[in-house]
Amino acid sequence: MPRPAFEIAGESIAAGTSANIALPVSILPDHTPVALNVQVHHGKRDGPTMCVSAAVHGDEVIGVEIVRRLLRAPQLKSLRGTLLVVPVVNSFGFLSRSRYLPDRRDLNRCFPGHPSGSMGSRLAHIFLQDVVLRCDFGIDLHSAAIHRTNLPQVRISPEDPFTRQMALDFGAPVVLTSPLRDGSLRGVAAQAGTPMLLYEAGEGLRFDEMAVRAGVAGILRVMRGKDMLPAKGIARAKVAPHFCSSSKWLRAPAGGLLRTFRAEGETVAQGDVLATVSDPFGDVETDLLAPAAGILIGRAILPVVNEGDAVFHLAKLSPTADEATVDDLSTQLETDPLFDEDEII
Protein backbone atom coordinates (compact mmCIF):
# COMPACT_ATOMS: atom_id res chain seq x y z
CA MET A 1 0.00 0.00 0.00
CA PRO A 2 1.52 3.38 -0.99
CA ARG A 3 2.37 5.87 1.71
CA PRO A 4 -0.35 8.53 2.18
CA ALA A 5 0.30 12.01 0.78
CA PHE A 6 1.52 14.80 3.06
CA GLU A 7 -1.07 17.56 3.46
CA ILE A 8 -0.06 21.17 4.04
CA ALA A 9 -1.84 24.46 3.29
CA GLY A 10 -4.44 22.67 1.19
CA GLU A 11 -1.78 20.97 -0.95
CA SER A 12 -1.11 17.22 -1.19
CA ILE A 13 2.47 16.01 -1.74
CA ALA A 14 2.54 12.42 -2.93
CA ALA A 15 5.04 9.94 -1.49
CA GLY A 16 8.35 10.09 -3.33
CA THR A 17 7.87 13.69 -4.50
CA SER A 18 8.71 17.20 -3.32
CA ALA A 19 7.01 20.58 -3.62
CA ASN A 20 7.47 24.23 -2.72
CA ILE A 21 4.62 25.59 -0.60
CA ALA A 22 4.01 29.29 0.11
CA LEU A 23 2.20 30.01 3.40
CA PRO A 24 0.75 33.57 3.26
CA VAL A 25 2.07 35.80 6.05
CA SER A 26 1.41 39.45 5.27
CA ILE A 27 1.19 42.17 2.64
CA LEU A 28 3.72 45.01 2.62
CA PRO A 29 2.59 48.65 2.44
CA ASP A 30 3.27 48.65 -1.33
CA HIS A 31 0.94 45.62 -1.67
CA THR A 32 3.78 43.11 -2.13
CA PRO A 33 2.74 39.75 -0.62
CA VAL A 34 5.02 38.08 1.93
CA ALA A 35 4.96 34.29 2.37
CA LEU A 36 6.70 31.66 4.46
CA ASN A 37 8.22 29.40 1.83
CA VAL A 38 8.51 25.72 2.71
CA GLN A 39 10.02 22.94 0.62
CA VAL A 40 8.51 19.55 1.46
CA HIS A 41 10.29 16.29 0.64
CA HIS A 42 7.91 13.38 1.23
CA GLY A 43 9.79 10.07 1.09
CA LYS A 44 8.40 6.91 -0.43
CA ARG A 45 8.92 4.99 2.80
CA ASP A 46 7.66 5.67 6.31
CA GLY A 47 9.81 7.51 8.79
CA PRO A 48 9.80 10.53 11.09
CA THR A 49 8.95 14.07 10.07
CA MET A 50 11.75 16.60 10.54
CA CYS A 51 12.07 20.34 9.93
CA VAL A 52 15.17 22.42 9.18
CA SER A 53 14.87 26.19 9.45
CA ALA A 54 17.15 29.17 8.93
CA ALA A 55 17.13 32.97 9.20
CA VAL A 56 14.80 33.30 12.17
CA HIS A 57 17.13 36.25 12.63
CA GLY A 58 17.24 37.92 9.23
CA ASP A 59 20.96 38.75 9.21
CA GLU A 60 22.03 35.18 10.06
CA VAL A 61 22.46 34.17 6.43
CA ILE A 62 24.81 31.24 6.94
CA GLY A 63 21.86 28.94 7.64
CA VAL A 64 20.35 29.83 4.27
CA GLU A 65 23.49 28.57 2.53
CA ILE A 66 23.48 25.41 4.65
CA VAL A 67 19.89 24.75 3.57
CA ARG A 68 20.76 25.37 -0.09
CA ARG A 69 23.52 22.78 0.00
CA LEU A 70 21.42 20.34 2.02
CA LEU A 71 18.70 20.39 -0.63
CA ARG A 72 21.29 19.49 -3.29
CA ALA A 73 22.71 16.57 -1.30
CA PRO A 74 22.32 13.33 -3.29
CA GLN A 75 21.52 11.43 -0.09
CA LEU A 76 18.02 12.97 -0.03
CA LYS A 77 17.04 10.70 -2.94
CA SER A 78 16.88 7.87 -0.37
CA LEU A 79 14.78 9.81 2.16
CA ARG A 80 12.60 7.88 4.59
CA GLY A 81 9.92 9.97 6.28
CA THR A 82 9.29 13.64 5.54
CA LEU A 83 11.58 16.67 5.53
CA LEU A 84 10.22 20.23 5.80
CA VAL A 85 12.76 22.94 5.00
CA VAL A 86 12.32 26.69 5.50
CA PRO A 87 15.38 28.56 4.16
CA VAL A 88 14.21 32.00 5.35
CA VAL A 89 11.79 32.30 8.26
CA ASN A 90 12.15 36.05 8.80
CA SER A 91 11.84 37.38 5.24
CA PHE A 92 11.42 40.94 6.53
CA GLY A 93 14.79 40.96 8.28
CA PHE A 94 16.48 38.95 5.52
CA LEU A 95 15.59 41.50 2.83
CA SER A 96 16.65 44.45 5.00
CA ARG A 97 19.79 42.63 6.27
CA SER A 98 18.54 43.07 9.82
CA ARG A 99 18.30 40.69 12.75
CA TYR A 100 14.88 42.05 13.61
CA LEU A 101 11.41 42.52 12.19
CA PRO A 102 10.32 45.96 10.89
CA ASP A 103 8.86 46.81 14.32
CA ARG A 104 12.25 45.97 15.91
CA ARG A 105 10.94 42.83 17.59
CA ASP A 106 13.12 39.73 17.85
CA LEU A 107 11.16 36.91 16.19
CA ASN A 108 12.87 34.39 18.48
CA ARG A 109 11.11 35.98 21.46
CA CYS A 110 7.64 36.01 19.83
CA PHE A 111 6.70 32.33 20.13
CA PRO A 112 4.14 30.79 20.35
CA GLY A 113 2.62 33.82 18.68
CA HIS A 114 -1.00 34.61 17.92
CA PRO A 115 -2.96 34.91 14.64
CA SER A 116 -4.15 38.43 15.53
CA GLY A 117 -1.06 39.72 17.33
CA SER A 118 1.88 41.84 16.17
CA MET A 119 3.68 41.09 12.93
CA GLY A 120 6.21 38.94 14.79
CA SER A 121 3.48 37.18 16.73
CA ARG A 122 1.57 36.33 13.54
CA LEU A 123 4.67 35.03 11.76
CA ALA A 124 5.68 32.98 14.82
CA HIS A 125 2.18 31.47 14.99
CA ILE A 126 2.19 30.44 11.31
CA PHE A 127 5.69 28.96 11.44
CA LEU A 128 5.07 27.10 14.69
CA GLN A 129 1.64 25.70 13.86
CA ASP A 130 2.00 24.95 10.15
CA VAL A 131 5.60 23.71 10.13
CA VAL A 132 7.33 23.01 13.45
CA LEU A 133 4.54 21.26 15.30
CA ARG A 134 3.87 19.07 12.26
CA CYS A 135 7.28 17.51 12.93
CA ASP A 136 8.72 14.98 15.37
CA PHE A 137 11.91 17.03 15.80
CA GLY A 138 13.91 19.71 14.04
CA ILE A 139 17.12 21.70 13.63
CA ASP A 140 17.18 25.51 13.73
CA LEU A 141 20.23 27.20 12.15
CA HIS A 142 21.79 30.36 13.56
CA SER A 143 25.02 32.36 13.55
CA ALA A 144 26.56 34.95 15.81
CA ALA A 145 25.24 38.49 15.63
CA ILE A 146 26.84 40.99 13.28
CA HIS A 147 30.50 41.78 14.10
CA ARG A 148 30.90 38.52 16.03
CA THR A 149 31.71 34.96 15.00
CA ASN A 150 30.95 31.57 16.57
CA LEU A 151 32.76 28.26 16.57
CA PRO A 152 30.42 25.56 15.15
CA GLN A 153 28.40 24.41 18.16
CA VAL A 154 24.99 23.04 19.07
CA ARG A 155 22.76 24.05 21.96
CA ILE A 156 20.67 21.49 23.82
CA SER A 157 18.22 21.59 26.70
CA PRO A 158 19.39 20.45 30.14
CA GLU A 159 18.55 16.83 30.96
CA ASP A 160 17.04 16.10 27.53
CA PRO A 161 18.33 12.73 26.27
CA PHE A 162 16.69 13.13 22.84
CA THR A 163 18.50 16.35 21.88
CA ARG A 164 21.67 15.05 23.52
CA GLN A 165 21.66 12.10 21.13
CA MET A 166 20.93 14.46 18.23
CA ALA A 167 23.96 16.50 19.31
CA LEU A 168 26.17 13.41 19.39
CA ASP A 169 25.00 12.46 15.91
CA PHE A 170 25.49 16.02 14.62
CA GLY A 171 29.18 16.00 15.58
CA ALA A 172 29.87 19.72 16.10
CA PRO A 173 33.03 20.54 18.08
CA VAL A 174 31.08 21.84 21.08
CA VAL A 175 27.74 20.94 22.68
CA LEU A 176 26.57 23.64 25.07
CA THR A 177 23.81 23.02 27.59
CA SER A 178 21.62 26.10 27.35
CA PRO A 179 18.44 26.82 29.35
CA LEU A 180 15.21 27.29 27.41
CA ARG A 181 14.21 30.94 27.07
CA ASP A 182 10.68 32.31 27.26
CA GLY A 183 9.34 33.15 23.82
CA SER A 184 12.04 31.23 21.95
CA LEU A 185 11.27 28.71 19.23
CA ARG A 186 13.33 26.04 20.98
CA GLY A 187 11.57 26.58 24.31
CA VAL A 188 8.00 26.65 23.01
CA ALA A 189 8.55 23.73 20.62
CA ALA A 190 10.03 21.60 23.41
CA GLN A 191 7.04 22.30 25.65
CA ALA A 192 4.74 21.22 22.79
CA GLY A 193 6.64 17.95 22.26
CA THR A 194 8.86 18.83 19.28
CA PRO A 195 12.51 18.93 20.40
CA MET A 196 14.68 21.35 18.42
CA LEU A 197 18.46 21.27 18.12
CA LEU A 198 19.98 24.72 17.70
CA TYR A 199 23.12 25.08 15.56
CA GLU A 200 25.32 28.17 15.93
CA ALA A 201 28.25 28.93 13.62
CA GLY A 202 29.96 31.79 11.80
CA GLU A 203 28.97 35.45 11.82
CA GLY A 204 26.07 37.62 10.76
CA LEU A 205 25.83 38.66 7.07
CA ARG A 206 28.81 36.46 6.14
CA PHE A 207 29.47 32.94 4.89
CA ASP A 208 32.09 30.78 6.60
CA GLU A 209 32.98 27.70 4.56
CA MET A 210 33.95 25.48 7.47
CA ALA A 211 30.82 26.42 9.40
CA VAL A 212 28.63 25.71 6.36
CA ARG A 213 30.24 22.34 5.78
CA ALA A 214 29.88 21.40 9.44
CA GLY A 215 26.20 22.34 9.30
CA VAL A 216 25.42 20.27 6.20
CA ALA A 217 27.32 17.27 7.54
CA GLY A 218 25.67 17.54 10.95
CA ILE A 219 22.13 17.61 9.54
CA LEU A 220 22.81 14.57 7.36
CA ARG A 221 24.27 12.73 10.35
CA VAL A 222 21.20 13.49 12.45
CA MET A 223 18.97 12.20 9.65
CA ARG A 224 21.09 9.06 9.48
CA GLY A 225 20.83 8.64 13.24
CA LYS A 226 17.02 8.86 13.04
CA ASP A 227 16.91 6.30 10.18
CA MET A 228 15.76 8.91 7.67
CA LEU A 229 18.78 8.27 5.43
CA PRO A 230 20.89 5.16 4.80
CA ALA A 231 24.38 5.04 6.25
CA LYS A 232 26.08 4.89 2.84
CA GLY A 233 27.88 8.12 2.04
CA ILE A 234 27.37 9.67 5.49
CA ALA A 235 30.42 9.29 7.71
CA ARG A 236 30.00 9.49 11.46
CA ALA A 237 31.89 12.17 13.34
CA LYS A 238 35.44 11.00 13.97
CA VAL A 239 35.85 12.79 17.31
CA ALA A 240 33.42 13.13 20.18
CA PRO A 241 32.34 16.73 20.88
CA HIS A 242 33.10 18.66 24.03
CA PHE A 243 30.10 18.96 26.33
CA CYS A 244 30.05 22.31 28.13
CA SER A 245 27.63 23.02 30.95
CA SER A 246 28.04 26.80 31.12
CA SER A 247 29.55 29.78 29.34
CA LYS A 248 30.10 33.50 29.85
CA TRP A 249 31.07 36.53 27.79
CA LEU A 250 34.35 38.20 28.70
CA ARG A 251 34.14 41.96 28.27
CA ALA A 252 36.59 44.66 27.27
CA PRO A 253 38.32 46.07 30.39
CA ALA A 254 38.65 49.47 28.70
CA GLY A 255 37.71 51.29 25.52
CA GLY A 256 40.17 51.52 22.64
CA LEU A 257 41.82 49.39 19.97
CA LEU A 258 41.46 45.63 20.46
CA ARG A 259 44.27 43.22 19.55
CA THR A 260 43.22 39.58 19.99
CA PHE A 261 45.77 36.81 20.52
CA ARG A 262 43.46 33.80 20.60
CA ALA A 263 40.79 32.51 18.18
CA GLU A 264 37.53 30.62 18.49
CA GLY A 265 38.11 26.89 19.02
CA GLU A 266 41.24 27.39 21.14
CA THR A 267 41.45 26.09 24.68
CA VAL A 268 42.83 28.47 27.27
CA ALA A 269 44.07 28.23 30.83
CA GLN A 270 43.23 30.52 33.70
CA GLY A 271 45.33 33.67 33.47
CA ASP A 272 46.11 33.41 29.74
CA VAL A 273 46.26 36.76 27.94
CA LEU A 274 43.46 36.69 25.36
CA ALA A 275 43.63 40.26 24.06
CA THR A 276 44.96 43.72 24.76
CA VAL A 277 43.08 47.00 24.54
CA SER A 278 45.18 50.10 23.80
CA ASP A 279 44.36 53.77 23.57
CA PRO A 280 45.01 55.30 20.11
CA PHE A 281 48.32 56.80 21.27
CA GLY A 282 49.58 53.48 22.58
CA ASP A 283 50.34 54.96 25.98
CA VAL A 284 48.00 52.75 27.99
CA GLU A 285 47.46 49.02 27.38
CA THR A 286 45.06 46.80 29.35
CA ASP A 287 45.14 43.02 29.06
CA LEU A 288 42.07 40.81 29.00
CA LEU A 289 42.84 37.62 30.95
CA ALA A 290 41.00 34.31 30.97
CA PRO A 291 39.25 34.08 34.36
CA ALA A 292 39.13 30.27 34.13
CA ALA A 293 40.12 27.40 31.86
CA GLY A 294 37.83 26.70 28.93
CA ILE A 295 37.29 26.79 25.20
CA LEU A 296 36.60 29.94 23.19
CA ILE A 297 33.32 29.40 21.34
CA GLY A 298 32.84 32.94 20.04
CA ARG A 299 34.59 36.27 19.71
CA ALA A 300 34.18 39.83 18.52
CA ILE A 301 35.39 40.78 15.03
CA LEU A 302 35.65 44.57 15.24
CA PRO A 303 38.99 45.95 16.52
CA VAL A 304 37.38 49.03 18.09
CA VAL A 305 35.66 48.47 21.44
CA ASN A 306 33.98 50.35 24.22
CA GLU A 307 34.57 49.42 27.82
CA GLY A 308 32.24 46.52 28.62
CA ASP A 309 31.81 45.28 25.04
CA ALA A 310 31.63 41.49 24.69
CA VAL A 311 34.96 40.25 23.32
CA PHE A 312 35.26 36.48 23.92
CA HIS A 313 32.64 33.81 24.68
CA LEU A 314 34.26 31.29 27.03
CA ALA A 315 32.68 27.89 27.71
CA LYS A 316 33.65 25.66 30.61
CA LEU A 317 35.23 22.39 29.43
CA SER A 318 34.88 18.94 30.92
CA PRO A 319 37.86 17.98 33.08
CA THR A 320 39.16 15.50 30.46
CA ALA A 321 39.18 17.91 27.49
CA ASP A 322 42.46 18.82 25.84
CA GLU A 323 43.66 21.03 23.02
CA ALA A 324 44.59 18.12 20.76
CA THR A 325 40.97 17.05 20.61
CA VAL A 326 39.94 20.51 19.42
CA ASP A 327 42.62 20.37 16.71
CA ASP A 328 41.34 16.97 15.60
CA LEU A 329 37.83 18.36 15.30
CA SER A 330 39.06 21.19 13.07
CA THR A 331 40.83 18.69 10.84
CA GLN A 332 37.64 16.64 10.63
CA LEU A 333 35.67 19.62 9.35
CA GLU A 334 38.27 20.30 6.66
CA THR A 335 38.64 16.71 5.41
CA ASP A 336 35.19 15.12 5.86
CA PRO A 337 34.36 13.05 2.74
CA LEU A 338 30.81 14.43 2.76
CA PHE A 339 32.16 17.58 1.21
CA ASP A 340 32.90 16.48 -2.31
CA GLU A 341 32.63 19.70 -4.28
CA ASP A 342 31.21 17.74 -7.24
CA GLU A 343 28.28 16.56 -5.10
CA ILE A 344 27.37 19.50 -2.85
CA ILE A 345 27.88 22.89 -4.49
Secondary structure as UniProt FT lines:
FT   STRAND          6..8
FT   TURN            9..10
FT   STRAND          11..13
FT   TURN            15..16
FT   STRAND          17..27
FT   TURN            29..30
FT   STRAND          33..42
FT   STRAND          45..54
FT   TURN            58..59
FT   HELIX           62..71
FT   HELIX           74..78
FT   STRAND          80..86
FT   HELIX           91..96
FT   TURN            102..103
FT   HELIX           107..109
FT   TURN            111..112
FT   TURN            115..116
FT   HELIX           119..130
FT   HELIX           132..134
FT   STRAND          137..142
FT   TURN            146..147
FT   STRAND          148..156
FT   TURN            158..159
FT   HELIX           161..170
FT   STRAND          174..177
FT   TURN            182..183
FT   HELIX           185..191
FT   TURN            192..193
FT   STRAND          196..203
FT   TURN            204..205
FT   HELIX           209..225
FT   TURN            226..227
FT   TURN            232..233
FT   STRAND          242..244
FT   STRAND          247..251
FT   STRAND          256..260
FT   TURN            264..265
FT   STRAND          267..268
FT   TURN            270..271
FT   STRAND          273..278
FT   TURN            280..281
FT   STRAND          285..289
FT   STRAND          294..300
FT   STRAND          304..305
FT   TURN            307..308
FT   STRAND          310..315
FT   TURN            319..320
FT   HELIX           323..335
FT   TURN            337..338
FT   TURN            341..343
//
